[in-house]
Every structure is written in C-alpha cells, then in structure tokens.
Amino acid sequence: MPQNFTTSIRFEGRRHLAVVVPMTRSNGLHFEVNIPGFPRFWLRWGTSDKYELVKPGDAKIPDGLLLAVSDAIEAAQG
C-alpha cells in the first residue's frame, strides 16, 4: 500500500480527484479521504465486510461516493 495516493473516481457522471492517505491507528487501518467540494472524511474496513465512515454522523457523504472511493482503495491494495 502506498504511503498516500491520488486517484480519479467517477461519481454522478463526473470525474473527481481523490487524495487518499492510509493511517495506522490503534484500532486498525484508517483512510483519510480528501475530495475537492466534499468535506474530508475517514474510512475503515468494518464488521460488515465493507468500508464504512469512521464517524458517520460528522459528514454527509453520499453512498455512491463512498462506494467509488472504496473501489479505488481496493484497487490500490492490489
């Protein structure tokens, strides 16, 4: 896994540039996600076998955007 990576994701018919920064925390691997036009958010692998928001109430991130970022993280992992 790279220290950080930039990827182009497709959401609602548009391309968005996403910067993803993996971070090791005491409770696992978290991913800081920065996309212009959206609030910064953090993802981690959840108990439901998918990436989920670390603090779901903090950011109103559309589900489609979460899925696009999740796919990008999985592709970067190999």
PDB file of N, CA, C and O in Angstrom:
ATOM      1  N   MET A   1       0.853  -1.173   0.000  1.00  0.00           N
ATOM      2  CA  MET A   1       0.000   0.000   0.000  1.00  0.00           C
ATOM      3  C   MET A   1       0.897   1.233   0.000  1.00  0.00           C
ATOM      4  O   MET A   1       1.783   1.357   0.845  1.00  0.00           O
ATOM      5  N   PRO A   2       0.671   2.140  -0.941  1.00  0.00           N
ATOM      6  CA  PRO A   2       1.470   3.371  -0.958  1.00  0.00           C
ATOM      7  C   PRO A   2       1.209   4.229   0.271  1.00  0.00           C
ATOM      8  O   PRO A   2       0.175   4.102   0.928  1.00  0.00           O
ATOM      9  N   GLN A   3       2.161   5.100   0.568  1.00  0.00           N
ATOM     10  CA  GLN A   3       2.015   5.984   1.719  1.00  0.00           C
ATOM     11  C   GLN A   3       0.797   6.888   1.556  1.00  0.00           C
ATOM     12  O   GLN A   3       0.076   7.136   2.522  1.00  0.00           O
ATOM     13  N   ASN A   4       0.569   7.370   0.366  1.00  0.00           N
ATOM     14  CA  ASN A   4      -0.678   8.055   0.007  1.00  0.00           C
ATOM     15  C   ASN A   4      -0.807   7.952  -1.501  1.00  0.00           C
ATOM     16  O   ASN A   4       0.171   7.677  -2.196  1.00  0.00           O
ATOM     17  N   PHE A   5      -1.999   8.169  -2.004  1.00  0.00           N
ATOM     18  CA  PHE A   5      -2.165   8.096  -3.448  1.00  0.00           C
ATOM     19  C   PHE A   5      -3.296   9.009  -3.893  1.00  0.00           C
ATOM     20  O   PHE A   5      -4.201   9.340  -3.127  1.00  0.00           O
ATOM     21  N   THR A   6      -3.213   9.399  -5.143  1.00  0.00           N
ATOM     22  CA  THR A   6      -4.231  10.227  -5.772  1.00  0.00           C
ATOM     23  C   THR A   6      -4.872   9.393  -6.866  1.00  0.00           C
ATOM     24  O   THR A   6      -4.185   8.719  -7.633  1.00  0.00           O
ATOM     25  N   THR A   7      -6.192   9.444  -6.929  1.00  0.00           N
ATOM     26  CA  THR A   7      -6.906   8.664  -7.926  1.00  0.00           C
ATOM     27  C   THR A   7      -8.080   9.462  -8.462  1.00  0.00           C
ATOM     28  O   THR A   7      -8.594  10.362  -7.797  1.00  0.00           O
ATOM     29  N   SER A   8      -8.488   9.128  -9.646  1.00  0.00           N
ATOM     30  CA  SER A   8      -9.660   9.754 -10.252  1.00  0.00           C
ATOM     31  C   SER A   8     -10.833   8.797 -10.062  1.00  0.00           C
ATOM     32  O   SER A   8     -10.758   7.628 -10.439  1.00  0.00           O
ATOM     33  N   ILE A   9     -11.911   9.300  -9.477  1.00  0.00           N
ATOM     34  CA  ILE A   9     -13.092   8.475  -9.266  1.00  0.00           C
ATOM     35  C   ILE A   9     -14.258   9.072 -10.046  1.00  0.00           C
ATOM     36  O   ILE A   9     -14.291  10.272 -10.322  1.00  0.00           O
ATOM     37  N   ARG A  10     -15.204   8.222 -10.394  1.00  0.00           N
ATOM     38  CA  ARG A  10     -16.386   8.668 -11.124  1.00  0.00           C
ATOM     39  C   ARG A  10     -17.577   8.615 -10.181  1.00  0.00           C
ATOM     40  O   ARG A  10     -17.866   7.581  -9.577  1.00  0.00           O
ATOM     41  N   PHE A  11     -18.271   9.762 -10.063  1.00  0.00           N
ATOM     42  CA  PHE A  11     -19.437   9.864  -9.189  1.00  0.00           C
ATOM     43  C   PHE A  11     -20.444  10.806  -9.823  1.00  0.00           C
ATOM     44  O   PHE A  11     -20.108  11.936 -10.178  1.00  0.00           O
ATOM     45  N   GLU A  12     -21.669  10.345  -9.964  1.00  0.00           N
ATOM     46  CA  GLU A  12     -22.756  11.113 -10.578  1.00  0.00           C
ATOM     47  C   GLU A  12     -22.379  11.651 -11.951  1.00  0.00           C
ATOM     48  O   GLU A  12     -22.676  12.796 -12.291  1.00  0.00           O
ATOM     49  N   GLY A  13     -21.717  10.801 -12.732  1.00  0.00           N
ATOM     50  CA  GLY A  13     -21.375  11.156 -14.101  1.00  0.00           C
ATOM     51  C   GLY A  13     -20.212  12.110 -14.262  1.00  0.00           C
ATOM     52  O   GLY A  13     -19.923  12.545 -15.377  1.00  0.00           O
ATOM     53  N   ARG A  14     -19.541  12.446 -13.181  1.00  0.00           N
ATOM     54  CA  ARG A  14     -18.402  13.362 -13.229  1.00  0.00           C
ATOM     55  C   ARG A  14     -17.173  12.703 -12.633  1.00  0.00           C
ATOM     56  O   ARG A  14     -17.277  11.808 -11.794  1.00  0.00           O
ATOM     57  N   ARG A  15     -16.019  13.149 -13.071  1.00  0.00           N
ATOM     58  CA  ARG A  15     -14.749  12.686 -12.516  1.00  0.00           C
ATOM     59  C   ARG A  15     -14.346  13.614 -11.374  1.00  0.00           C
ATOM     60  O   ARG A  15     -14.472  14.835 -11.471  1.00  0.00           O
ATOM     61  N   HIS A  16     -13.865  13.015 -10.299  1.00  0.00           N
ATOM     62  CA  HIS A  16     -13.386  13.767  -9.140  1.00  0.00           C
ATOM     63  C   HIS A  16     -11.994  13.248  -8.789  1.00  0.00           C
ATOM     64  O   HIS A  16     -11.732  12.048  -8.878  1.00  0.00           O
ATOM     65  N   LEU A  17     -11.119  14.140  -8.398  1.00  0.00           N
ATOM     66  CA  LEU A  17      -9.784  13.768  -7.952  1.00  0.00           C
ATOM     67  C   LEU A  17      -9.837  13.522  -6.447  1.00  0.00           C
ATOM     68  O   LEU A  17     -10.261  14.390  -5.684  1.00  0.00           O
ATOM     69  N   ALA A  18      -9.410  12.348  -6.030  1.00  0.00           N
ATOM     70  CA  ALA A  18      -9.426  11.992  -4.609  1.00  0.00           C
ATOM     71  C   ALA A  18      -8.005  11.701  -4.141  1.00  0.00           C
ATOM     72  O   ALA A  18      -7.262  10.964  -4.789  1.00  0.00           O
ATOM     73  N   VAL A  19      -7.640  12.291  -3.004  1.00  0.00           N
ATOM     74  CA  VAL A  19      -6.356  12.002  -2.356  1.00  0.00           C
ATOM     75  C   VAL A  19      -6.665  11.147  -1.139  1.00  0.00           C
ATOM     76  O   VAL A  19      -7.442  11.540  -0.269  1.00  0.00           O
ATOM     77  N   VAL A  20      -6.043   9.965  -1.085  1.00  0.00           N
ATOM     78  CA  VAL A  20      -6.292   9.002  -0.016  1.00  0.00           C
ATOM     79  C   VAL A  20      -4.995   8.801   0.763  1.00  0.00           C
ATOM     80  O   VAL A  20      -3.947   8.508   0.187  1.00  0.00           O
ATOM     81  N   VAL A  21      -5.086   8.965   2.084  1.00  0.00           N
ATOM     82  CA  VAL A  21      -3.918   8.826   2.958  1.00  0.00           C
ATOM     83  C   VAL A  21      -4.194   7.711   3.964  1.00  0.00           C
ATOM     84  O   VAL A  21      -4.993   7.900   4.881  1.00  0.00           O
ATOM     85  N   PRO A  22      -3.539   6.536   3.809  1.00  0.00           N
ATOM     86  CA  PRO A  22      -3.708   5.466   4.792  1.00  0.00           C
ATOM     87  C   PRO A  22      -3.000   5.825   6.100  1.00  0.00           C
ATOM     88  O   PRO A  22      -1.906   6.389   6.088  1.00  0.00           O
ATOM     89  N   MET A  23      -3.635   5.493   7.227  1.00  0.00           N
ATOM     90  CA  MET A  23      -3.066   5.757   8.553  1.00  0.00           C
ATOM     91  C   MET A  23      -3.305   4.545   9.441  1.00  0.00           C
ATOM     92  O   MET A  23      -4.421   4.031   9.509  1.00  0.00           O
ATOM     93  N   THR A  24      -2.271   4.092  10.114  1.00  0.00           N
ATOM     94  CA  THR A  24      -2.428   3.006  11.065  1.00  0.00           C
ATOM     95  C   THR A  24      -2.770   3.597  12.420  1.00  0.00           C
ATOM     96  O   THR A  24      -2.030   4.423  12.956  1.00  0.00           O
ATOM     97  N   ARG A  25      -3.888   3.170  12.963  1.00  0.00           N
ATOM     98  CA  ARG A  25      -4.357   3.625  14.272  1.00  0.00           C
ATOM     99  C   ARG A  25      -4.400   2.435  15.216  1.00  0.00           C
ATOM    100  O   ARG A  25      -4.221   1.293  14.791  1.00  0.00           O
ATOM    101  N   SER A  26      -4.633   2.693  16.473  1.00  0.00           N
ATOM    102  CA  SER A  26      -4.682   1.605  17.451  1.00  0.00           C
ATOM    103  C   SER A  26      -5.826   0.635  17.167  1.00  0.00           C
ATOM    104  O   SER A  26      -5.760  -0.531  17.556  1.00  0.00           O
ATOM    105  N   ASN A  27      -6.869   1.104  16.496  1.00  0.00           N
ATOM    106  CA  ASN A  27      -7.999   0.226  16.197  1.00  0.00           C
ATOM    107  C   ASN A  27      -8.054  -0.170  14.721  1.00  0.00           C
ATOM    108  O   ASN A  27      -9.123  -0.505  14.210  1.00  0.00           O
ATOM    109  N   GLY A  28      -6.924  -0.134  14.042  1.00  0.00           N
ATOM    110  CA  GLY A  28      -6.865  -0.612  12.668  1.00  0.00           C
ATOM    111  C   GLY A  28      -6.417   0.432  11.672  1.00  0.00           C
ATOM    112  O   GLY A  28      -6.005   1.534  12.036  1.00  0.00           O
ATOM    113  N   LEU A  29      -6.507   0.063  10.411  1.00  0.00           N
ATOM    114  CA  LEU A  29      -6.082   0.927   9.314  1.00  0.00           C
ATOM    115  C   LEU A  29      -7.234   1.841   8.919  1.00  0.00           C
ATOM    116  O   LEU A  29      -8.333   1.367   8.630  1.00  0.00           O
ATOM    117  N   HIS A  30      -6.989   3.145   8.904  1.00  0.00           N
ATOM    118  CA  HIS A  30      -7.974   4.142   8.507  1.00  0.00           C
ATOM    119  C   HIS A  30      -7.470   4.822   7.242  1.00  0.00           C
ATOM    120  O   HIS A  30      -6.267   4.857   6.983  1.00  0.00           O
ATOM    121  N   PHE A  31      -8.393   5.358   6.459  1.00  0.00           N
ATOM    122  CA  PHE A  31      -8.050   6.069   5.235  1.00  0.00           C
ATOM    123  C   PHE A  31      -8.662   7.460   5.288  1.00  0.00           C
ATOM    124  O   PHE A  31      -9.883   7.613   5.322  1.00  0.00           O
ATOM    125  N   GLU A  32      -7.801   8.473   5.293  1.00  0.00           N
ATOM    126  CA  GLU A  32      -8.281   9.853   5.198  1.00  0.00           C
ATOM    127  C   GLU A  32      -8.532  10.135   3.728  1.00  0.00           C
ATOM    128  O   GLU A  32      -7.671   9.871   2.889  1.00  0.00           O
ATOM    129  N   VAL A  33      -9.710  10.671   3.406  1.00  0.00           N
ATOM    130  CA  VAL A  33     -10.085  10.920   2.016  1.00  0.00           C
ATOM    131  C   VAL A  33     -10.365  12.409   1.833  1.00  0.00           C
ATOM    132  O   VAL A  33     -11.167  12.996   2.558  1.00  0.00           O
ATOM    133  N   ASN A  34      -9.694  13.007   0.856  1.00  0.00           N
ATOM    134  CA  ASN A  34      -9.855  14.425   0.537  1.00  0.00           C
ATOM    135  C   ASN A  34     -10.291  14.552  -0.919  1.00  0.00           C
ATOM    136  O   ASN A  34      -9.565  14.158  -1.832  1.00  0.00           O
ATOM    137  N   ILE A  35     -11.487  15.108  -1.124  1.00  0.00           N
ATOM    138  CA  ILE A  35     -12.029  15.320  -2.461  1.00  0.00           C
ATOM    139  C   ILE A  35     -12.528  16.763  -2.518  1.00  0.00           C
ATOM    140  O   ILE A  35     -13.381  17.147  -1.717  1.00  0.00           O
ATOM    141  N   PRO A  36     -12.012  17.569  -3.451  1.00  0.00           N
ATOM    142  CA  PRO A  36     -12.483  18.957  -3.542  1.00  0.00           C
ATOM    143  C   PRO A  36     -14.008  19.008  -3.710  1.00  0.00           C
ATOM    144  O   PRO A  36     -14.584  18.280  -4.518  1.00  0.00           O
ATOM    145  N   GLY A  37     -14.644  19.885  -2.928  1.00  0.00           N
ATOM    146  CA  GLY A  37     -16.084  20.046  -2.990  1.00  0.00           C
ATOM    147  C   GLY A  37     -16.850  19.205  -1.974  1.00  0.00           C
ATOM    148  O   GLY A  37     -18.067  19.341  -1.849  1.00  0.00           O
ATOM    149  N   PHE A  38     -16.144  18.333  -1.248  1.00  0.00           N
ATOM    150  CA  PHE A  38     -16.759  17.493  -0.223  1.00  0.00           C
ATOM    151  C   PHE A  38     -15.968  17.645   1.073  1.00  0.00           C
ATOM    152  O   PHE A  38     -14.769  17.923   1.037  1.00  0.00           O
ATOM    153  N   PRO A  39     -16.627  17.465   2.217  1.00  0.00           N
ATOM    154  CA  PRO A  39     -15.861  17.523   3.476  1.00  0.00           C
ATOM    155  C   PRO A  39     -14.900  16.338   3.581  1.00  0.00           C
ATOM    156  O   PRO A  39     -15.177  15.257   3.060  1.00  0.00           O
ATOM    157  N   ARG A  40     -13.782  16.547   4.251  1.00  0.00           N
ATOM    158  CA  ARG A  40     -12.819  15.469   4.493  1.00  0.00           C
ATOM    159  C   ARG A  40     -13.502  14.396   5.336  1.00  0.00           C
ATOM    160  O   ARG A  40     -14.262  14.706   6.253  1.00  0.00           O
ATOM    161  N   PHE A  41     -13.223  13.122   5.015  1.00  0.00           N
ATOM    162  CA  PHE A  41     -13.798  12.032   5.796  1.00  0.00           C
ATOM    163  C   PHE A  41     -12.804  10.896   5.907  1.00  0.00           C
ATOM    164  O   PHE A  41     -11.809  10.846   5.183  1.00  0.00           O
ATOM    165  N   TRP A  42     -13.087   9.975   6.831  1.00  0.00           N
ATOM    166  CA  TRP A  42     -12.215   8.849   7.113  1.00  0.00           C
ATOM    167  C   TRP A  42     -12.999   7.549   6.964  1.00  0.00           C
ATOM    168  O   TRP A  42     -14.145   7.449   7.401  1.00  0.00           O
ATOM    169  N   LEU A  43     -12.366   6.557   6.342  1.00  0.00           N
ATOM    170  CA  LEU A  43     -12.971   5.242   6.170  1.00  0.00           C
ATOM    171  C   LEU A  43     -12.126   4.191   6.871  1.00  0.00           C
ATOM    172  O   LEU A  43     -10.928   4.376   7.085  1.00  0.00           O
ATOM    173  N   ARG A  44     -12.768   3.093   7.224  1.00  0.00           N
ATOM    174  CA  ARG A  44     -12.059   1.915   7.734  1.00  0.00           C
ATOM    175  C   ARG A  44     -12.859   0.690   7.311  1.00  0.00           C
ATOM    176  O   ARG A  44     -14.043   0.780   6.987  1.00  0.00           O
ATOM    177  N   TRP A  45     -12.184  -0.457   7.321  1.00  0.00           N
ATOM    178  CA  TRP A  45     -12.851  -1.707   6.995  1.00  0.00           C
ATOM    179  C   TRP A  45     -13.738  -2.070   8.173  1.00  0.00           C
ATOM    180  O   TRP A  45     -13.255  -2.174   9.301  1.00  0.00           O
ATOM    181  N   GLY A  46     -15.027  -2.265   7.929  1.00  0.00           N
ATOM    182  CA  GLY A  46     -15.983  -2.506   9.001  1.00  0.00           C
ATOM    183  C   GLY A  46     -16.326  -3.969   9.190  1.00  0.00           C
ATOM    184  O   GLY A  46     -15.878  -4.834   8.437  1.00  0.00           O
ATOM    185  N   THR A  47     -17.121  -4.225  10.195  1.00  0.00           N
ATOM    186  CA  THR A  47     -17.543  -5.587  10.512  1.00  0.00           C
ATOM    187  C   THR A  47     -18.488  -6.155   9.462  1.00  0.00           C
ATOM    188  O   THR A  47     -18.693  -7.368   9.410  1.00  0.00           O
ATOM    189  N   SER A  48     -19.063  -5.301   8.630  1.00  0.00           N
ATOM    190  CA  SER A  48     -19.975  -5.760   7.578  1.00  0.00           C
ATOM    191  C   SER A  48     -19.227  -6.062   6.272  1.00  0.00           C
ATOM    192  O   SER A  48     -19.843  -6.146   5.209  1.00  0.00           O
ATOM    193  N   ASP A  49     -17.905  -6.223   6.353  1.00  0.00           N
ATOM    194  CA  ASP A  49     -17.054  -6.545   5.204  1.00  0.00           C
ATOM    195  C   ASP A  49     -17.137  -5.512   4.086  1.00  0.00           C
ATOM    196  O   ASP A  49     -17.186  -5.863   2.907  1.00  0.00           O
ATOM    197  N   LYS A  50     -17.153  -4.250   4.462  1.00  0.00           N
ATOM    198  CA  LYS A  50     -17.083  -3.157   3.503  1.00  0.00           C
ATOM    199  C   LYS A  50     -16.484  -1.950   4.212  1.00  0.00           C
ATOM    200  O   LYS A  50     -16.417  -1.909   5.440  1.00  0.00           O
ATOM    201  N   TYR A  51     -16.049  -0.966   3.426  1.00  0.00           N
ATOM    202  CA  TYR A  51     -15.519   0.253   4.023  1.00  0.00           C
ATOM    203  C   TYR A  51     -16.673   1.094   4.540  1.00  0.00           C
ATOM    204  O   TYR A  51     -17.709   1.218   3.887  1.00  0.00           O
ATOM    205  N   GLU A  52     -16.482   1.671   5.727  1.00  0.00           N
ATOM    206  CA  GLU A  52     -17.523   2.487   6.338  1.00  0.00           C
ATOM    207  C   GLU A  52     -16.888   3.740   6.927  1.00  0.00           C
ATOM    208  O   GLU A  52     -15.689   3.779   7.204  1.00  0.00           O
ATOM    209  N   LEU A  53     -17.717   4.763   7.112  1.00  0.00           N
ATOM    210  CA  LEU A  53     -17.242   6.002   7.711  1.00  0.00           C
ATOM    211  C   LEU A  53     -16.830   5.763   9.154  1.00  0.00           C
ATOM    212  O   LEU A  53     -17.511   5.043   9.885  1.00  0.00           O
ATOM    213  N   VAL A  54     -15.725   6.361   9.566  1.00  0.00           N
ATOM    214  CA  VAL A  54     -15.265   6.234  10.951  1.00  0.00           C
ATOM    215  C   VAL A  54     -16.229   6.962  11.881  1.00  0.00           C
ATOM    216  O   VAL A  54     -16.587   6.435  12.934  1.00  0.00           O
ATOM    217  N   LYS A  55     -16.649   8.155  11.508  1.00  0.00           N
ATOM    218  CA  LYS A  55     -17.614   8.927  12.301  1.00  0.00           C
ATOM    219  C   LYS A  55     -18.778   9.262  11.387  1.00  0.00           C
ATOM    220  O   LYS A  55     -18.802  10.350  10.811  1.00  0.00           O
ATOM    221  N   PRO A  56     -19.752   8.360  11.233  1.00  0.00           N
ATOM    222  CA  PRO A  56     -20.801   8.560  10.239  1.00  0.00           C
ATOM    223  C   PRO A  56     -21.641   9.812  10.425  1.00  0.00           C
ATOM    224  O   PRO A  56     -22.138  10.352   9.437  1.00  0.00           O
ATOM    225  N   GLY A  57     -21.820  10.295  11.643  1.00  0.00           N
ATOM    226  CA  GLY A  57     -22.648  11.471  11.862  1.00  0.00           C
ATOM    227  C   GLY A  57     -21.967  12.777  11.504  1.00  0.00           C
ATOM    228  O   GLY A  57     -22.637  13.797  11.345  1.00  0.00           O
ATOM    229  N   ASP A  58     -20.649  12.766  11.373  1.00  0.00           N
ATOM    230  CA  ASP A  58     -19.899  14.003  11.149  1.00  0.00           C
ATOM    231  C   ASP A  58     -20.017  14.543   9.735  1.00  0.00           C
ATOM    232  O   ASP A  58     -20.016  15.758   9.540  1.00  0.00           O
ATOM    233  N   ALA A  59     -20.117  13.676   8.755  1.00  0.00           N
ATOM    234  CA  ALA A  59     -20.105  14.124   7.364  1.00  0.00           C
ATOM    235  C   ALA A  59     -21.282  13.521   6.609  1.00  0.00           C
ATOM    236  O   ALA A  59     -21.614  12.348   6.784  1.00  0.00           O
ATOM    237  N   LYS A  60     -21.891  14.317   5.789  1.00  0.00           N
ATOM    238  CA  LYS A  60     -22.976  13.841   4.928  1.00  0.00           C
ATOM    239  C   LYS A  60     -22.373  13.480   3.573  1.00  0.00           C
ATOM    240  O   LYS A  60     -22.401  14.277   2.635  1.00  0.00           O
ATOM    241  N   ILE A  61     -21.834  12.279   3.487  1.00  0.00           N
ATOM    242  CA  ILE A  61     -21.187  11.813   2.270  1.00  0.00           C
ATOM    243  C   ILE A  61     -22.155  10.880   1.544  1.00  0.00           C
ATOM    244  O   ILE A  61     -22.649   9.926   2.146  1.00  0.00           O
ATOM    245  N   PRO A  62     -22.437  11.132   0.268  1.00  0.00           N
ATOM    246  CA  PRO A  62     -23.353  10.266  -0.471  1.00  0.00           C
ATOM    247  C   PRO A  62     -22.821   8.825  -0.572  1.00  0.00           C
ATOM    248  O   PRO A  62     -21.618   8.600  -0.701  1.00  0.00           O
ATOM    249  N   ASP A  63     -23.740   7.868  -0.510  1.00  0.00           N
ATOM    250  CA  ASP A  63     -23.348   6.459  -0.572  1.00  0.00           C
ATOM    251  C   ASP A  63     -22.595   6.129  -1.856  1.00  0.00           C
ATOM    252  O   ASP A  63     -21.644   5.347  -1.828  1.00  0.00           O
ATOM    253  N   GLY A  64     -23.002   6.708  -2.970  1.00  0.00           N
ATOM    254  CA  GLY A  64     -22.327   6.443  -4.236  1.00  0.00           C
ATOM    255  C   GLY A  64     -20.875   6.888  -4.219  1.00  0.00           C
ATOM    256  O   GLY A  64     -20.015   6.237  -4.812  1.00  0.00           O
ATOM    257  N   LEU A  65     -20.602   7.998  -3.541  1.00  0.00           N
ATOM    258  CA  LEU A  65     -19.229   8.476  -3.421  1.00  0.00           C
ATOM    259  C   LEU A  65     -18.411   7.532  -2.544  1.00  0.00           C
ATOM    260  O   LEU A  65     -17.252   7.251  -2.847  1.00  0.00           O
ATOM    261  N   LEU A  66     -19.009   7.043  -1.459  1.00  0.00           N
ATOM    262  CA  LEU A  66     -18.320   6.080  -0.599  1.00  0.00           C
ATOM    263  C   LEU A  66     -17.970   4.817  -1.369  1.00  0.00           C
ATOM    264  O   LEU A  66     -16.875   4.277  -1.212  1.00  0.00           O
ATOM    265  N   LEU A  67     -18.885   4.345  -2.192  1.00  0.00           N
ATOM    266  CA  LEU A  67     -18.624   3.143  -2.989  1.00  0.00           C
ATOM    267  C   LEU A  67     -17.502   3.373  -3.992  1.00  0.00           C
ATOM    268  O   LEU A  67     -16.658   2.498  -4.182  1.00  0.00           O
ATOM    269  N   ALA A  68     -17.478   4.541  -4.638  1.00  0.00           N
ATOM    270  CA  ALA A  68     -16.430   4.845  -5.607  1.00  0.00           C
ATOM    271  C   ALA A  68     -15.065   4.920  -4.925  1.00  0.00           C
ATOM    272  O   ALA A  68     -14.076   4.424  -5.465  1.00  0.00           O
ATOM    273  N   VAL A  69     -15.002   5.532  -3.752  1.00  0.00           N
ATOM    274  CA  VAL A  69     -13.736   5.616  -3.012  1.00  0.00           C
ATOM    275  C   VAL A  69     -13.326   4.218  -2.520  1.00  0.00           C
ATOM    276  O   VAL A  69     -12.145   3.874  -2.563  1.00  0.00           O
ATOM    277  N   SER A  70     -14.269   3.432  -2.065  1.00  0.00           N
ATOM    278  CA  SER A  70     -13.978   2.063  -1.610  1.00  0.00           C
ATOM    279  C   SER A  70     -13.361   1.246  -2.743  1.00  0.00           C
ATOM    280  O   SER A  70     -12.387   0.524  -2.529  1.00  0.00           O
ATOM    281  N   ASP A  71     -13.924   1.359  -3.950  1.00  0.00           N
ATOM    282  CA  ASP A  71     -13.376   0.651  -5.095  1.00  0.00           C
ATOM    283  C   ASP A  71     -11.944   1.099  -5.396  1.00  0.00           C
ATOM    284  O   ASP A  71     -11.092   0.280  -5.740  1.00  0.00           O
ATOM    285  N   ALA A  72     -11.686   2.398  -5.265  1.00  0.00           N
ATOM    286  CA  ALA A  72     -10.344   2.929  -5.518  1.00  0.00           C
ATOM    287  C   ALA A  72      -9.343   2.412  -4.487  1.00  0.00           C
ATOM    288  O   ALA A  72      -8.204   2.098  -4.833  1.00  0.00           O
ATOM    289  N   ILE A  73      -9.761   2.323  -3.224  1.00  0.00           N
ATOM    290  CA  ILE A  73      -8.870   1.812  -2.184  1.00  0.00           C
ATOM    291  C   ILE A  73      -8.557   0.329  -2.435  1.00  0.00           C
ATOM    292  O   ILE A  73      -7.410  -0.100  -2.313  1.00  0.00           O
ATOM    293  N   GLU A  74      -9.572  -0.431  -2.781  1.00  0.00           N
ATOM    294  CA  GLU A  74      -9.355  -1.856  -3.058  1.00  0.00           C
ATOM    295  C   GLU A  74      -8.431  -2.052  -4.248  1.00  0.00           C
ATOM    296  O   GLU A  74      -7.584  -2.945  -4.229  1.00  0.00           O
ATOM    297  N   ALA A  75      -8.577  -1.234  -5.280  1.00  0.00           N
ATOM    298  CA  ALA A  75      -7.707  -1.326  -6.449  1.00  0.00           C
ATOM    299  C   ALA A  75      -6.267  -0.987  -6.091  1.00  0.00           C
ATOM    300  O   ALA A  75      -5.342  -1.596  -6.630  1.00  0.00           O
ATOM    301  N   ALA A  76      -6.059  -0.037  -5.202  1.00  0.00           N
ATOM    302  CA  ALA A  76      -4.703   0.364  -4.787  1.00  0.00           C
ATOM    303  C   ALA A  76      -4.039  -0.701  -3.935  1.00  0.00           C
ATOM    304  O   ALA A  76      -2.814  -0.819  -3.919  1.00  0.00           O
ATOM    305  N   GLN A  77      -4.858  -1.485  -3.218  1.00  0.00           N
ATOM    306  CA  GLN A  77      -4.293  -2.518  -2.350  1.00  0.00           C
ATOM    307  C   GLN A  77      -3.834  -3.742  -3.133  1.00  0.00           C
ATOM    308  O   GLN A  77      -3.116  -4.586  -2.597  1.00  0.00           O
ATOM    309  N   GLY A  78      -4.228  -3.842  -4.353  1.00  0.00           N
ATOM    310  CA  GLY A  78      -3.639  -4.881  -5.133  1.00  0.00           C
ATOM    311  C   GLY A  78      -4.496  -5.864  -5.761  1.00  0.00           C
ATOM    312  O   GLY A  78      -4.006  -6.768  -6.438  1.00  0.00           O
TER     313      GLY A  78
END
